[in-house]
């Protein structure tokens, strides 16, 4: 039997994360495109390091909402959201190309990530604004639409987040939303690796880099092959 392969991704370029340390651990980087965090200089730095290390670059697109870090749901029209996503992807694509790499997938951020699981129109807008890029997310409208359009769609899991009985993430405002103990994070990562294509390692929590290293070591010990999904 072939060994299980899984990707490790992290949200980078958000000005709250040790980008350099996490780039040494992950296989894919979700790069903030300036709408919820980041700027051109940070994108250039992350893309340059990702290219040097062979880490795949993805566009982490969001609502235009730096004030709330993209974590507040917005009722944005289809046309506006499509154009905002296209702007973010296009900006990062130019920067990535200059760094010797390319944008290889798209992943929504924060409130948009959760909205497109259920909101068919906003899911369609994100897809329309991101050309034919592969997509990363949780099961729902976004992945279903991508598959129907003939685009590659990849399932994501979160070792450091709590899950509801129906497989959704516990809201950040509720108890149990964050898993903070490294042993629990590692155990959940190994468990999730059997069912997802990529594991997201959040970098904005205390001990995040050590947790990420622990997850990588545990997966390798379990015989999982770590490789970018695109």
C-alpha positions as CSV (number, residue, x, y, z in Angstrom):
1,X,0.0,0.0,0.0
2,X,1.3,3.4,-0.9
3,X,2.0,5.7,2.0
4,X,-0.5,8.5,2.8
5,X,0.5,11.9,1.5
6,X,-0.6,15.1,3.1
7,X,0.2,18.8,2.7
8,X,1.0,21.2,5.6
9,X,-0.1,24.8,5.0
10,X,0.0,28.0,7.0
11,X,-1.5,31.4,6.7
12,X,1.5,33.7,6.1
13,X,2.1,37.4,5.4
14,X,-0.4,38.5,7.9
15,X,2.0,40.4,10.1
16,X,1.2,38.3,13.2
17,X,3.2,35.2,12.3
18,X,6.8,34.1,12.2
19,X,6.8,33.6,8.5
20,X,10.4,32.5,8.1
21,X,10.1,29.8,10.8
22,X,6.8,28.4,9.5
23,X,8.1,28.3,5.9
24,X,10.8,25.9,7.1
25,X,8.0,23.5,8.3
26,X,5.2,23.7,5.8
27,X,4.8,22.6,2.2
28,X,2.3,25.3,1.1
29,X,1.9,28.9,2.1
30,X,-1.4,30.8,2.1
31,X,-0.3,34.3,1.4
32,X,-2.4,37.2,2.6
33,X,-3.1,39.5,-0.4
34,X,-3.6,42.8,1.3
35,X,-7.3,42.9,1.9
36,X,-7.3,41.6,5.5
37,X,-3.6,41.8,6.2
38,X,-0.2,42.2,4.5
39,X,1.2,44.4,1.9
40,X,3.3,44.2,-1.3
41,X,6.6,44.2,0.6
42,X,5.5,41.3,2.9
43,X,4.2,39.4,-0.1
44,X,7.5,39.8,-1.9
45,X,9.4,38.5,1.1
46,X,7.2,35.5,1.7
47,X,7.2,34.6,-2.0
48,X,11.0,34.9,-2.3
49,X,11.5,32.5,0.7
50,X,8.8,30.1,-0.5
51,X,10.5,29.9,-3.9
52,X,13.9,29.3,-2.3
53,X,12.5,26.5,-0.1
54,X,10.2,24.9,-2.7
55,X,7.0,25.8,-0.8
56,X,3.9,26.1,-3.0
57,X,2.3,29.6,-2.9
58,X,-1.5,30.1,-2.6
59,X,-3.6,33.2,-2.6
60,X,-5.4,33.7,0.7
61,X,-8.3,35.9,-0.4
62,X,-10.7,37.7,1.9
63,X,-13.3,40.4,2.3
64,X,-11.9,43.9,2.1
65,X,-11.8,44.2,5.9
66,X,-8.4,45.1,7.5
67,X,-10.2,46.5,10.5
68,X,-11.6,43.2,11.6
69,X,-8.8,41.0,10.0
70,X,-11.4,39.6,7.6
71,X,-13.2,37.8,10.3
72,X,-16.6,39.5,10.0
73,X,-19.1,38.3,7.4
74,X,-20.0,40.8,4.7
75,X,-22.9,40.9,2.3
76,X,-20.9,41.7,-0.8
77,X,-22.5,41.5,-4.2
78,X,-21.4,38.9,-6.7
79,X,-19.7,41.3,-9.0
80,X,-17.9,43.2,-6.3
81,X,-16.6,40.0,-4.6
82,X,-15.5,38.5,-7.9
83,X,-13.5,41.6,-8.7
84,X,-12.0,41.8,-5.3
85,X,-10.8,38.2,-5.5
86,X,-9.4,38.8,-9.0
87,X,-7.5,41.8,-7.7
88,X,-6.0,39.9,-4.8
89,X,-5.0,36.9,-7.0
90,X,-3.6,39.2,-9.7
91,X,-1.6,41.2,-7.3
92,X,0.0,38.1,-5.7
93,X,0.5,36.5,-9.1
94,X,2.7,39.4,-10.3
95,X,4.7,39.4,-7.1
96,X,5.1,35.6,-7.1
97,X,6.3,35.6,-10.8
98,X,8.9,38.2,-10.0
99,X,10.1,35.9,-7.2
100,X,10.5,33.0,-9.5
101,X,7.3,31.1,-8.4
102,X,3.6,31.2,-9.2
103,X,0.2,31.2,-7.4
104,X,-0.8,27.6,-7.5
105,X,-4.2,27.6,-5.6
106,X,-6.7,29.8,-3.8
107,X,-8.0,29.6,-0.3
108,X,-10.6,32.0,1.2
109,X,-9.7,33.5,4.6
110,X,-11.7,34.0,7.8
111,X,-15.4,34.9,7.4
112,X,-15.3,34.4,3.7
113,X,-13.9,30.9,4.2
114,X,-16.9,29.9,6.3
115,X,-19.4,31.8,4.2
116,X,-18.6,30.0,1.0
117,X,-19.3,26.7,2.6
118,X,-23.0,27.5,2.6
119,X,-23.4,30.6,0.4
120,X,-23.6,29.4,-3.2
121,X,-23.5,32.9,-4.7
122,X,-20.4,34.0,-2.8
123,X,-18.7,30.6,-3.5
124,X,-19.4,31.2,-7.2
125,X,-17.9,34.7,-7.0
126,X,-14.7,33.5,-5.4
127,X,-14.4,30.9,-8.1
128,X,-15.1,33.3,-10.9
129,X,-12.4,35.7,-9.6
130,X,-9.7,33.1,-9.3
131,X,-9.7,31.8,-12.9
132,X,-9.0,28.0,-13.0
133,X,-6.8,27.8,-9.9
134,X,-7.2,24.7,-7.7
135,X,-9.1,25.4,-4.5
136,X,-8.6,24.6,-0.8
137,X,-11.4,24.5,1.8
138,X,-13.9,22.5,3.8
139,X,-16.7,20.5,2.2
140,X,-19.6,22.6,1.0
141,X,-20.7,24.8,-1.8
142,X,-17.2,26.1,-2.6
143,X,-15.7,22.7,-3.2
144,X,-18.8,21.3,-4.9
145,X,-18.9,24.2,-7.4
146,X,-15.2,23.8,-8.1
147,X,-15.6,20.1,-8.9
148,X,-18.6,20.8,-11.2
149,X,-16.5,23.3,-13.0
150,X,-13.7,20.8,-13.6
151,X,-11.3,22.4,-11.1
152,X,-9.2,20.6,-8.6
153,X,-10.6,20.8,-5.1
154,X,-8.8,19.8,-1.9
155,X,-10.1,19.2,1.6
156,X,-8.6,20.9,4.6
157,X,-8.3,20.0,8.3
158,X,-7.3,22.1,11.3
159,X,-5.3,20.3,14.1
160,X,-5.5,23.4,16.4
161,X,-9.2,24.0,16.1
162,X,-12.2,22.4,17.8
163,X,-14.8,20.7,15.7
164,X,-18.6,20.4,16.2
165,X,-20.4,17.0,15.9
166,X,-21.4,17.9,12.3
167,X,-17.8,18.5,11.2
168,X,-17.8,22.3,11.2
169,X,-15.3,24.4,13.2
170,X,-16.3,25.7,16.5
171,X,-16.9,29.4,16.3
172,X,-13.9,31.4,17.6
173,X,-16.3,33.2,20.0
174,X,-17.3,29.9,21.7
175,X,-15.5,27.8,24.2
176,X,-13.4,25.0,22.7
177,X,-12.7,26.9,19.5
178,X,-9.0,26.7,19.9
179,X,-6.9,23.6,20.8
180,X,-3.8,24.9,22.6
181,X,-2.1,21.8,24.1
182,X,0.6,20.5,21.8
183,X,-0.2,16.8,22.5
184,X,-3.8,17.3,21.5
185,X,-2.8,19.3,18.4
186,X,-0.4,16.6,17.3
187,X,-2.9,13.8,18.0
188,X,-5.6,15.6,16.0
189,X,-3.2,16.2,13.1
190,X,-2.4,12.5,12.8
191,X,-6.1,11.6,13.0
192,X,-7.1,14.2,10.4
193,X,-4.3,13.2,8.0
194,X,-6.3,10.1,7.0
195,X,-9.2,12.1,5.6
196,X,-7.9,15.4,4.3
197,X,-5.5,16.6,1.7
198,X,-4.0,19.5,3.7
199,X,-3.6,20.4,7.3
200,X,-3.6,24.1,8.3
201,X,-1.1,25.2,11.0
202,X,-2.2,28.5,12.4
203,X,0.7,30.8,13.3
204,X,-1.0,33.4,15.4
205,X,-1.2,31.4,18.7
206,X,1.4,31.1,21.5
207,X,3.9,28.3,20.7
208,X,2.7,28.0,17.1
209,X,6.0,27.3,15.6
210,X,6.9,24.6,18.1
211,X,3.4,23.1,17.6
212,X,4.0,23.1,13.8
213,X,7.3,21.3,14.2
214,X,5.7,18.8,16.5
215,X,2.9,18.1,14.0
216,X,5.4,17.6,11.2
217,X,7.6,15.2,13.3
218,X,4.6,13.2,14.4
219,X,3.3,12.8,10.8
220,X,6.7,11.7,9.6
221,X,7.0,9.2,12.4
222,X,3.6,7.9,11.4
223,X,4.9,7.3,7.9
224,X,3.0,10.1,6.3
225,X,4.7,11.7,3.3
226,X,4.6,15.5,3.4
227,X,4.1,17.1,0.0
228,X,2.3,20.1,-1.4
229,X,-1.1,19.1,-2.8
230,X,-0.5,21.1,-6.0
